Structure formats: structure tokens, C-alpha cells
Amino acid sequence: MTITPVDFASLLCSRLCHDLLSPVGALNNGLELLAEEHDPEMRARCMELLNESARASANKLKFFRLAFGAAGGFGETVDTREARAAIEGLFGEQSRILIGWMVDEPSLPKPAIKVLLNLALIAGDALVRGGQLDVGAEINGTNVEIVVRAEGPRLLLDPELRTTLTGDLGEAAVTPRGAAAYLVHALVSDSDGTVRISASDAPVLLFGATIRSG
């Protein structure tokens, strides 16, 4: 399962556009309503919706910049508080998802941070009706051990994501939906690490990943 860097960049761009379309579209609709609305209460409600959409857009951009891009400074490691803020910004304001943070390390290598964030993204998306999202990581010798756990009333992990994470996609094409999973697979493979996933019929969704710490 390999794709060219250009194709992967296209997949990431498609994923970003898809996820930003909703909040940016809501901003546009809110501005149109605000221009036509004269009732003070309705204008106040429009402003609330605009603020919510702007905050959601900003949170998504901050998360994707760290998960997909080159954010985190010029060093080899990233402050884990940045990763926590990114996850809480993306999911924490949604009352339907509760975040559990179990990372005591003050910093982690950039590849490990990207694996952690992208696994959290996949697990959070699988919580269709909300639930609990727990994220943990620790340095164990020369490796970073990452665990992401999702539990909720309905868990839905796309089979494509499962096979992409484990590298079992075969000749099938990676879609924009699988961009995060492919990035995890590529980073872990480059580090001679492993990705583990709970069984499809398990009551919780559990991801485990091992990646070199240096």
C-alpha cells in the first residue's frame, strides 16, 4: 500500500476542505442572514451562530496544522500541552464527547504527536453518538507507546480505515477519508513500529501504536 507524495497531499487537501466546508458554510449563511435581519433578538442569535462557526473553524485549523502540518516549532519534539489543546478544541466543546487525557510526558517526538492526534481524530469520528475519548502516551525505553480508546453508545469505524491503519488495503485506493489512517500507517512503518486495533465486534474501540522515541 503506497501512494505518491503528490497524491497524498491531494488526499489531505480534500480531507481539509471536507471538514472545513460545514463551519465555513455556516459562517457565510450567518452573514447573509445578518445582512437581511433587523430584529434585535434574531441579530443577536445570528451573532452567536457566527461566533460558534468561527470558533469551530479556528479549532479545526489548529488541529489539522498540528496533526498534518509542520506546527510545533522547529525542534524535534512538541509540547504535549499543544496536542491536548488541539484535541480538546476539536472535540471538547462538543458536549457529546468527553476527553480523558493520560499523557504525563512534557513533550514527545513530532511523529509520535502526529500519530497520537490522527488516532484521536479517527476514534473521535467513530463516536457517532458521542461518548468517552481517552488518549494516553508514554516513553518506554527507545519507543513511545500510544493508546487511544473510544467508548460510546454507537461505535462506527469505517472498514477502509481499519485496513489502511494496518496496511492491509491491498491494491484498493486510499480515499480522502482514509488520509489520517494512511499518515498513521506511514509514520509507524517508517519507524519500524506497529499499529494494533481492537476487534470489530469489541464493545470499545482501542488503538495501540508503537513508534521510536528518537
Secondary structure, 3 states (H helix, E strand, C coil): CCCCHHHHHHHHHHHHHHHHHHHHHHHHHHHHHHHHCCCHHHHHHHHHHHHHHHHHHHHHHHHHHHHCCCCCCCCCEEEHHHHHHHHHHHHHCCCCEEEEEEECCCEEEHHHHHHHHHHHHHHHHHECCCEEEEEEEEEECCEEEEEEEEECCCECCCHHHHHHHHCCCCCCCCCHHHHHHHHHHHHHHHCCCEEEECCCCCCCEEEEEEEECC
